[in-house]
Amino acid sequence: MPDTYDILIVGGGMTGASLACALGGTALRVGVIEAAPVKNGAQPSFDTRTTALTWGTQRILEAIGVWPDVAAHAVPIKKTHVSDQGRFGFTRLDCADYRLDALGYVVENRLLGKALLDTLQRHANIEFICPARVQDVETGADAASITLHAGQGSRQLSARLLVIADGRHSTARERLNIKTSGRVYNQSAIITSVTPERGHEYTAFERFTPGGPLAVLPMSGTRCAVVWVAPAGQVPALLALDENTFLAQLQRQFGGRLGKFSQLGARREYALELMRAAELTRPRAVLIGNAAHTLHPVAAQGLNLGLRDVAVLARLLCEAARHGTDPGAAGLLDEYARLRRSDHAAVTAFTDGLVRIFSSDFAPLALMRNIGLLAADLLPPVKNYLARRSAGVAHAKLAVMLNESRRKSA
Ligand SMILES: Cc1cc2nc3c(=O)[nH]c(=O)nc-3n(C[C@H](O)[C@H](O)[C@H](O)COP(=O)(O)OP(=O)(O)OC[C@H]3O[C@@H](n4cnc5c(N)ncnc54)[C@H](O)[C@@H]3O)c2cc1C
């Protein structure tokens, strides 16, 4: 007989672990299955990257009880500066103009991962099953069952709801034969860090270059995180450069706004892809995070979008726990899909549109985008809209609703 849970979450990365934290303290028995061992730093979701979170996402992390463990390490983004390399357009935002304490926060994935795992392990109703790899999935009318490989053997588990959170190359999604659409960008991101000569003053810079966007984000002290997107074919040569030559190339792309860069950190490459799953639910199964949508990092939206999946699904599940109803009921899953579809479509179109518009050298398009950047800088209503959107202000209400549901279902 398979061991039985209310909810099984496949993947204990950023979104899977966040959902588990959100369900902590409810009457639901929850299992989280994570393939990568925690201790040796092999967890791909909690690697050496940094993530820019919006002000609205910070509220979600607060609602699920994780923020107190993150706050001391989170660096506020107080200003942003977006420009188009070699052209006239730029846009600046300052949180002080919108009475916000920050537009967002930069957090090291490793530290956010530790905070998530520490938080979920504090809850008696959450079982962290790790290392264990899900190999097979079946769904039926009343339950979903999975086969996982752990240590030397296999185990079967079943649940009233299976949450698929195992990332862009999701095994669980493939086993259910859920189709995907999208495109592979001919670009890769190089992640690293530098110390600029001048202080970052909590400013996040994004500079569009013909090869791809370059982001320089504030970290603690004087360090800055770098996400340099370049044509995929050029990345191996860039990674092979010695440190000084790489720094000089990076400096040429970014310009002198922060003075001279030094102290290059470790460099890692990430291939970039756009992907959306054709279905968000199947009977007794639901997709969240990168398993449902994978984005280009140009607008730093991937995890922000995934944590909104978490906030919406967790609220519906807390309501089910509170009323003693079935957490895998078809009506609940339909409601989740209804609430998430338009956000997925809008954010996917927005990020892909940015990549297309800013990688074109076609002169009329370059002129239009620079006029757009200047208009956003100079026209208060446009600027106000942009600031509220960048900070994810509208999404804070998801956190408020989740907080309320968690409180009532505890
Ligand atoms: C270069 C780069 C920069 C980014 N910067 C930002 C940013 O600034 N802001 C932002 O919002 N987003 C950013 N993102 C996106 C963000 O990293 C992702 O949205 C986020 O990692 C998605 O989390 P996830 O948990 O859904 O998936 P993943 O991070 O892929 O986690 C999936 C988890 O499932 C586990 N797993 C996989 N298969 C199995 C299996 N069969 N059984 C059990 N477990 C399994 C994996 O080990 C992993 O822990 C960036 C992405 C990239 C590539």
The ligand as a MOL file (V3000), in Angstrom:
LIG
                    3D

  0  0  0     0  0            999 V3000
M  V30 BEGIN CTAB
M  V30 COUNTS 53 58 0 0 0
M  V30 BEGIN ATOM
M  V30 1 C 20.0930 33.5640 -14.8590 0
M  V30 2 C 18.7520 33.6440 -14.1680 0
M  V30 3 C 18.4640 34.7380 -13.3760 0
M  V30 4 C 17.2050 34.8480 -12.7760 0
M  V30 5 N 16.9180 35.9600 -12.0340 0
M  V30 6 C 15.6780 36.0980 -11.5210 0
M  V30 7 C 15.3200 37.2780 -10.7830 0
M  V30 8 O 16.1370 38.1700 -10.5780 0
M  V30 9 N 14.0310 37.3790 -10.3110 0
M  V30 10 C 13.0980 36.4080 -10.5110 0
M  V30 11 O 11.9430 36.5610 -10.0810 0
M  V30 12 N 13.4280 35.2620 -11.1710 0
M  V30 13 C 14.6790 35.0780 -11.6720 0
M  V30 14 N 15.0090 33.9320 -12.3260 0
M  V30 15 C 14.0090 32.8350 -12.4070 0
M  V30 16 C 14.0480 31.9220 -11.1680 0
M  V30 17 O 15.3480 31.4450 -10.9470 0
M  V30 18 C 13.0770 30.7540 -11.3610 0
M  V30 19 O 11.8170 31.2820 -11.6580 0
M  V30 20 C 12.9740 29.8790 -10.1120 0
M  V30 21 O 14.1910 29.2300 -9.8510 0
M  V30 22 C 11.8910 28.8160 -10.3170 0
M  V30 23 O 11.8060 28.0040 -9.1650 0
M  V30 24 P 11.1120 26.5780 -9.2220 0
M  V30 25 O 11.1520 26.0750 -7.8260 0
M  V30 26 O 9.7990 26.6850 -9.9170 0
M  V30 27 O 12.0200 25.6830 -10.1990 0
M  V30 28 P 13.5370 25.2320 -9.9720 0
M  V30 29 O 14.3340 26.3240 -9.4100 0
M  V30 30 O 13.9800 24.6450 -11.2680 0
M  V30 31 O 13.4470 24.0740 -8.8850 0
M  V30 32 C 12.9770 22.7860 -9.2000 0
M  V30 33 C 13.3780 21.8260 -8.0970 0
M  V30 34 O 12.8520 20.5240 -8.3990 0
M  V30 35 C 13.8540 19.5320 -8.1480 0
M  V30 36 N 13.5740 18.3990 -9.0370 0
M  V30 37 C 13.7260 18.3550 -10.3940 0
M  V30 38 N 13.3230 17.1610 -10.8540 0
M  V30 39 C 12.8890 16.4240 -9.7700 0
M  V30 40 C 12.3580 15.1170 -9.6160 0
M  V30 41 N 12.1580 14.3110 -10.6670 0
M  V30 42 N 12.0370 14.6900 -8.3770 0
M  V30 43 C 12.2200 15.5100 -7.2900 0
M  V30 44 N 12.7270 16.7700 -7.3990 0
M  V30 45 C 13.0490 17.2160 -8.6170 0
M  V30 46 C 15.1720 20.2560 -8.4650 0
M  V30 47 O 16.2730 19.6330 -7.8200 0
M  V30 48 C 14.9010 21.6650 -7.9490 0
M  V30 49 O 15.2330 21.8050 -6.5890 0
M  V30 50 C 16.2540 33.8070 -12.9450 0
M  V30 51 C 16.5740 32.6880 -13.7210 0
M  V30 52 C 17.8160 32.6130 -14.3380 0
M  V30 53 C 18.1210 31.4020 -15.1830 0
M  V30 END ATOM
M  V30 BEGIN BOND
M  V30 1 1 1 2
M  V30 2 1 2 3
M  V30 3 2 2 52
M  V30 4 2 3 4
M  V30 5 1 4 5
M  V30 6 1 4 50
M  V30 7 2 5 6
M  V30 8 1 6 7
M  V30 9 1 6 13
M  V30 10 2 7 8
M  V30 11 1 7 9
M  V30 12 1 9 10
M  V30 13 2 10 11
M  V30 14 1 10 12
M  V30 15 2 12 13
M  V30 16 1 13 14
M  V30 17 1 14 15
M  V30 18 1 14 50
M  V30 19 1 15 16
M  V30 20 1 16 17
M  V30 21 1 16 18
M  V30 22 1 18 19
M  V30 23 1 18 20
M  V30 24 1 20 21
M  V30 25 1 20 22
M  V30 26 1 22 23
M  V30 27 1 23 24
M  V30 28 2 24 25
M  V30 29 1 24 26
M  V30 30 1 24 27
M  V30 31 1 27 28
M  V30 32 2 28 29
M  V30 33 1 28 30
M  V30 34 1 28 31
M  V30 35 1 31 32
M  V30 36 1 32 33
M  V30 37 1 33 34
M  V30 38 1 33 48
M  V30 39 1 34 35
M  V30 40 1 35 36
M  V30 41 1 35 46
M  V30 42 1 36 37
M  V30 43 1 36 45
M  V30 44 2 37 38
M  V30 45 1 38 39
M  V30 46 1 39 40
M  V30 47 2 39 45
M  V30 48 1 40 41
M  V30 49 2 40 42
M  V30 50 1 42 43
M  V30 51 2 43 44
M  V30 52 1 44 45
M  V30 53 1 46 47
M  V30 54 1 46 48
M  V30 55 1 48 49
M  V30 56 2 50 51
M  V30 57 1 51 52
M  V30 58 1 52 53
M  V30 END BOND
M  V30 END CTAB
M  END
